[in-house]
Amino acid sequence: MKVVVIDDDPTGSQTVHSCLLLLEWDKETLRRGLRHSSPLLFLLADTRALTPEAAAARNREIVRHLDEALAAEGLGRGDVLLVSRGDSTLRGHGVLEPATLQEAFGPFDATFHIPAFLEGGRTTRNGVHLLNGEPVHTTAFARDRIFGFSTSDLATWLEEKSGGLIRPAEVQRIYGRELDAAGGAGLPGLIDRLRSLKGNAPVVVDAEWQDQLDALAAAVRALRSEKRFLFRSAASLVKALADPGPPPLDGAGLVALRRRNGDGALLPGLVVVGSYVPLADQQLERLLQEPGCHGLELPVRRIARVLESGTPDLLLADLEREWLQQLRELLKGDATPVVYSSRGELGFASLQQRRHFSLQLAQVMARLAAVLASDLGYLISKGGTTTQTLLSKGLGLTAVQLEGQLLPGLSLVRPSEGRLTGLPILTFPGNLGSAATLRDAWQRMEAG
């Protein structure tokens, strides 16, 4: 059985390795993914950056093509286990997307909501989602301008995000003690519990350690011929459902992938930071304190004015030529250029305008990185929209190979074909790590 993950952000493959990440989902590209030897297939749908209507439409498009690819390979819906991968801090279309998949790829007996990302300190206890032990609704992530929320109780959160269509009393809960018991002699009891689910029941699952998710995955696998389940989860469950085994490359092996020139000398790196959450601000500040880094700030207010002008393409092209000249001069020296958007958020009249500007800003960064990419030894890209736009629009990739994690939650990918074959790209979520994690990742890549 192939585990197919529709990722709402390009950074959700944070616990696995040695699989394809597809940036396109036409029939033939999906067939290529289904034939890959890995038990996993990731589709980087980037739906978190879309409006609800566009996100739903993209999910429908993906599973329509998935049906076509399965049929062409002599397979059916029962041969895949579908995961809608979402943010472990509850930002995103967490109810809309699984509801859309139920309509377009169902029917399912249950939808499991499992936002735990254990490697990043995100756990669920007694149905309450926590970030480093604190209820997630008390953190800055809950105040997100687009995806904010008011509760950490997942059953109540489902009610809030569904507009009352899902009532807390209807939500079934699988507690940690049940999963602990299932890790031993209690597995048949958990299997029976899952067997009783029907009618796309909403289910909230506790998770504080990987063994609990492994027990749930064992029960799911035992029922693969009887039941159809859908999952809205973060990255830790993906590892449990399709653990690819030990990674072939450790940290030293991953940094050794840094490219060299014809004389064997290490090529320089480039860091791109588009994420604007407070943690990203702290990480950027710490990185720019390093004497080996040199920042190039892209002023978002100036870019916004240019985009609102009568000739945005011409004015923006002038700015990009100026920035590229500065970046080339930096790359000739010993410092690593760090391209980042000026900190803080602009005010917009609508969420649609906010999303549009975020995409335009990401495209500016992607174009700058793409011009320089052939001469780079590695790239670090921080932020979901930034990374998706860099990979698909800037570098023009249709798929990348996931090599492994440099640090917990930080996946290193490489193109497997084209002019950028072998370029290591470290995908760095905006919400992950401590204040020092971006600096630590850069130091490791610099060591080569």
C-alpha positions in Angstrom: 0.0 0.0 0.0 1.3 3.4 -1.0 0.8 6.3 1.5 0.0 9.4 -0.5 0.4 12.6 1.3 -1.2 15.8 0.1 0.9 18.4 1.8 -0.5 21.9 2.4 3.0 23.3 2.6 6.3 22.0 1.2 7.9 21.3 4.5 5.8 18.4 5.8 8.1 15.5 4.9 9.9 16.2 8.1 10.2 12.7 9.5 10.9 10.5 6.5 13.5 10.1 3.7 14.2 8.5 0.4 10.9 9.4 -1.3 9.8 11.7 -4.1 8.2 15.0 -3.4 6.1 16.0 -6.4 5.5 19.7 -7.3 3.0 18.8 -10.1 0.2 16.3 -10.0 -0.8 15.6 -13.6 -1.5 11.9 -14.5 2.0 11.0 -15.8 3.8 12.7 -12.9 1.6 10.8 -10.4 2.3 7.6 -12.3 6.0 8.2 -11.8 5.4 8.7 -8.1 3.3 5.6 -7.7 6.1 3.5 -9.4 8.8 4.8 -7.1 10.1 2.2 -4.7 9.3 4.2 -1.6 6.1 3.4 0.4 5.6 7.1 0.5 4.6 9.7 -2.1 4.3 13.4 -1.2 2.4 15.9 -3.3 3.4 19.5 -2.4 0.1 21.2 -2.9 0.8 24.4 -1.1 -2.9 24.9 -0.3 -2.2 26.8 2.9 -1.3 29.7 0.7 -4.6 29.6 -1.1 -8.1 30.9 -0.4 -10.6 28.2 0.9 -12.2 28.0 -2.5 -8.9 27.6 -4.3 -7.7 25.1 -1.7 -10.8 22.9 -2.2 -10.5 23.1 -5.9 -6.8 22.0 -5.8 -7.6 19.0 -3.6 -10.4 18.0 -6.0 -8.0 18.4 -9.0 -5.3 16.3 -7.3 -7.5 13.3 -6.4 -9.1 13.4 -9.9 -5.7 13.0 -11.4 -4.8 10.4 -8.8 -7.8 8.3 -9.8 -6.6 8.5 -13.4 -3.0 7.5 -12.4 -4.2 4.6 -10.3 -6.3 3.3 -13.0 -3.4 3.5 -15.5 -1.3 1.5 -13.1 -4.0 -1.1 -12.6 -4.7 0.1 -9.0 -7.7 1.5 -7.1 -8.5 3.8 -4.3 -8.1 0.9 -1.8 -4.4 0.6 -2.8 -3.5 4.0 -1.3 -3.7 5.4 2.2 -4.5 9.1 1.9 -3.1 11.7 4.3 -3.9 15.4 4.3 -0.8 16.8 5.9 -1.4 20.1 7.8 0.4 22.4 10.2 1.2 21.1 13.7 0.2 24.5 15.2 -3.3 24.2 13.7 -2.9 26.8 10.9 -4.4 25.9 7.6 -7.6 24.6 6.1 -7.7 21.8 8.6 -11.4 21.0 8.3 -12.1 22.1 4.7 -9.5 19.9 3.1 -10.4 16.6 4.6 -14.1 17.4 4.0 -13.3 18.0 0.3 -11.4 14.8 0.1 -14.3 12.9 1.6 -16.5 14.2 -1.1 -14.0 13.7 -4.0 -12.2 10.5 -2.9 -14.4 8.9 -0.3 -16.4 7.6 1.2 -14.3 7.1 4.3 -15.3 5.4 7.5 -13.5 8.0 9.6 -11.3 11.1 9.5 -8.5 11.1 12.1 -7.2 14.5 13.3 -3.7 14.0 14.6 -1.7 17.3 14.6 1.1 16.0 16.8 4.6 16.7 15.6 6.7 15.1 18.3 10.1 16.2 16.9 8.9 19.8 17.1 7.5 19.6 20.6 3.8 19.5 19.5 1.8 16.9 21.4 -1.8 16.1 22.1 -2.9 15.0 25.6 -6.5 14.2 26.6 -7.7 15.8 23.3 -5.8 19.1 24.0 -3.1 20.1 21.6 0.1 21.5 23.2 3.3 23.3 22.0 6.2 22.5 24.3 3.6 21.7 27.0 1.6 24.9 26.7 -1.9 24.9 25.1 -1.3 26.0 21.5 -4.1 28.6 21.5 -1.9 30.6 24.0 0.9 30.9 21.5 1.6 33.4 18.7 0.5 30.9 16.1 -3.1 31.1 17.3 -3.1 34.8 16.5 -2.3 34.2 12.8 -4.0 36.8 10.7 -5.5 34.2 8.4 -5.8 31.0 10.4 -6.2 32.2 14.0 -8.2 30.1 16.5 -9.4 30.4 20.1 -9.1 26.9 21.6 -6.6 24.0 22.0 -9.3 21.4 22.7 -9.4 19.7 19.3 -13.1 18.7 19.4 -14.0 22.3 20.1 -11.5 23.5 17.5 -13.2 21.2 14.9 -16.5 22.9 15.8 -15.0 26.3 15.5 -13.4 25.6 12.1 -16.3 23.8 10.7 -18.7 26.6 11.5 -20.7 24.3 13.9 -21.1 21.4 11.4 -18.9 19.2 13.6 -20.2 19.1 17.2 -17.9 18.2 20.0 -20.3 15.5 21.2 -19.9 13.8 17.8 -16.1 13.7 18.0 -14.6 10.4 19.1 -11.4 10.5 21.1 -8.6 7.9 21.2 -6.6 8.6 24.4 -3.0 8.0 25.1 -3.7 5.2 27.6 -5.5 3.2 24.8 -2.6 3.6 22.5 -0.1 2.6 25.3 -2.1 -0.6 25.9 -2.3 -1.3 22.2 1.5 -1.2 22.0 1.4 -4.5 24.0 -1.4 -7.0 24.4 -4.2 -4.4 23.7 -3.8 -4.1 20.0 -6.9 -6.3 19.2 -9.0 -3.9 21.3 -7.8 -0.9 19.3 -8.4 -2.8 16.1 -12.0 -3.5 17.2 -12.4 0.2 18.2 -11.4 1.3 14.7 -13.5 -1.4 13.0 -16.6 0.1 14.6 -16.0 3.5 13.0 -18.3 4.4 10.1 -19.9 7.3 8.3 -16.8 9.4 8.2 -16.7 9.8 12.0 -14.4 12.6 13.2 -11.7 11.2 15.5 -9.2 13.1 17.7 -6.1 11.1 18.6 -3.7 11.7 21.5 0.0 11.5 20.8 2.9 12.2 23.2 5.5 9.7 21.9 6.1 7.8 18.7 5.2 4.4 20.1 1.6 5.6 20.4 1.4 6.5 16.8 3.1 3.3 15.8 0.3 1.4 17.6 -2.4 3.3 15.8 -0.7 2.6 12.5 -0.5 -1.1 13.3 -4.3 -1.1 13.9 -4.9 0.8 10.6 -2.8 -1.6 8.6 -4.7 -4.6 10.2 -7.9 -3.2 8.8 -6.7 -2.1 5.3 -8.9 -4.7 3.5 -12.0 -3.8 5.6 -12.0 0.0 6.3 -11.1 3.2 4.5 -9.6 5.9 6.7 -8.6 9.5 6.0 -6.0 11.4 8.0 -5.5 15.1 8.7 -2.1 15.0 10.5 1.2 16.6 11.0 4.5 14.8 10.1 4.9 12.3 12.9 2.0 10.1 11.9 3.4 9.8 8.3 6.5 8.1 9.7 4.3 5.6 11.6 2.1 4.8 8.6 5.1 4.2 6.2 8.3 4.1 8.1 11.0 3.9 5.4 13.6 2.5 7.9 16.9 4.1 8.9 18.1 6.9 6.6 21.0 6.1 4.3 22.7 9.4 5.2 23.4 10.8 8.6 24.0 14.5 9.3 27.6 14.4 8.1 26.5 12.6 4.9 23.9 15.2 4.2 26.2 18.2 4.5 28.8 16.4 2.4 26.3 16.8 -0.5 27.2 20.4 -0.8 28.4 21.0 -4.3 31.9 21.8 -5.4 33.3 23.5 -8.5 35.5 21.8 -11.1 38.6 22.3 -8.9 37.0 20.6 -6.0 36.5 23.8 -4.0 33.2 24.1 -2.1 30.7 26.4 -3.8 29.0 29.1 -1.7 25.6 29.0 -0.1 22.5 31.2 -0.1 19.9 31.6 2.6 16.4 32.9 1.8 14.0 33.9 4.6 10.5 34.8 3.8 8.7 33.6 6.9 7.5 36.4 9.2 6.3 34.6 12.3 8.0 35.8 15.5 10.2 32.7 15.7 11.5 33.4 12.2 12.4 36.9 13.3 14.4 35.6 16.2 16.2 33.0 14.0 17.0 35.6 11.4 18.4 38.0 14.0 20.7 35.3 15.4 21.9 34.3 12.0 22.8 37.9 10.9 25.0 38.2 14.0 27.3 35.7 12.4 30.3 37.4 10.8 30.1 34.9 8.0 26.7 36.0 6.9 25.7 39.2 5.1 22.0 40.3 4.9 20.2 41.7 1.9 16.9 43.1 3.1 14.0 43.4 0.6 11.8 46.3 1.8 8.3 45.0 1.6 6.7 48.5 1.7 8.7 49.6 -1.3 7.8 46.4 -3.1 4.1 46.9 -2.3 4.3 50.5 -3.7 6.0 49.1 -6.9 3.3 46.5 -7.3 0.6 49.2 -7.0 2.3 51.4 -9.6 1.3 51.7 -13.3 4.4 49.8 -14.5 5.1 47.2 -11.8 7.0 44.7 -14.1 9.5 47.3 -15.2 10.1 48.8 -11.8 10.4 45.5 -10.1 12.8 44.3 -12.8 15.0 47.3 -12.0 15.0 46.5 -8.3 15.8 42.8 -8.9 18.8 43.7 -11.2 20.1 46.0 -8.4 19.7 43.2 -5.8 21.3 40.6 -8.0 24.3 42.8 -8.5 24.7 43.1 -4.7 24.3 39.3 -4.3 26.9 38.5 -6.9 29.3 40.8 -5.2 28.7 39.1 -1.9 29.1 35.6 -3.4 32.6 36.7 -4.6 33.6 37.2 -1.0 33.6 34.9 1.9 30.2 35.8 3.4 27.0 33.8 2.8 24.2 36.2 1.5 21.0 36.1 3.5 18.0 37.4 1.4 15.1 38.3 3.7 12.0 40.4 3.6 11.8 43.3 6.0 10.2 42.2 9.2 6.6 42.9 10.3 3.4 42.5 8.4 1.7 45.1 6.1 -1.9 45.9 6.5 -4.3 44.8 3.7 -7.9 45.5 3.0 -8.7 41.8 2.5 -7.2 38.3 3.1 -7.1 37.9 -0.6 -4.9 40.9 -1.1 -2.6 39.7 1.8 -2.3 36.3 0.1 -1.6 37.9 -3.3 1.2 40.1 -1.9 2.8 37.1 -0.1 2.9 35.2 -3.3 4.4 38.2 -5.2 7.1 38.6 -2.6 7.9 34.9 -2.7 8.2 35.1 -6.4 10.7 38.0 -6.1 12.9 35.9 -3.8 12.5 32.8 -6.0 13.6 34.7 -9.1 16.7 36.0 -7.3 17.7 32.6 -6.1 17.0 31.0 -9.5 19.4 33.3 -11.3 22.2 32.4 -8.9 21.4 28.7 -8.3 23.8 27.2 -10.9 26.7 28.7 -9.0 25.6 27.6 -5.5 26.8 24.8 -3.3 23.5 24.8 -1.3 20.4 26.7 -0.6 18.5 27.2 2.7 14.9 28.3 2.2 12.8 29.3 5.2 9.0 29.6 5.1 6.4 27.5 3.4 5.2 29.8 0.6 8.8 30.9 0.0 10.0 27.3 -0.4 7.1 26.2 -2.6 7.5 29.1 -4.9 11.3 28.7 -5.0 11.1 25.0 -6.0 8.2 25.2 -8.5 8.3 28.7 -9.9 11.9 29.8 -9.4 13.8 26.6 -10.1 11.1 25.1 -12.4 11.2 21.7 -10.7 8.5 19.0 -11.1 9.9 16.7 -8.4 12.7 16.5 -5.9 14.2 13.6 -4.0 14.0 13.8 -0.2 17.4 12.8 1.2 16.7 13.1 5.0 16.7 15.5 7.9 19.7 17.7 8.7 18.2 18.6 12.1 14.8 17.5 13.5 12.1 18.8 11.1 14.6 20.2 8.5 14.4 18.2 5.3 17.2 18.3 2.7 16.0 17.7 -0.9 17.8 17.6 -4.2 16.7 17.8 -7.9 17.3 14.5 -9.6 17.4 15.9 -13.1 18.1 19.1 -15.1 20.7 21.8 -14.7 20.5 21.8 -10.9 20.9 18.1 -10.4 22.3 17.4 -7.0 21.9 20.9 -5.5 21.1 20.5 -1.8 18.1 22.6 -0.7 17.3 22.7 3.0 13.6 23.3 3.5 13.0 25.1 6.8 9.5 25.6 8.2 8.7 29.0 9.5 7.5 27.7 12.9 10.2 25.2 13.8 13.1 25.2 16.2 14.7 27.6 18.7 16.2 31.0 18.1 19.5 29.3 17.2 18.3 26.6 14.8 18.7 28.6 11.5 22.2 29.6 12.5 23.0 26.0 13.5 21.7 24.7 10.1 23.8 27.2 8.2 26.9 26.3 10.2 26.4 22.7 9.4 26.0 23.3 5.7 28.9 25.7 5.6 31.1 22.9 7.1 30.4 20.9 4.0 
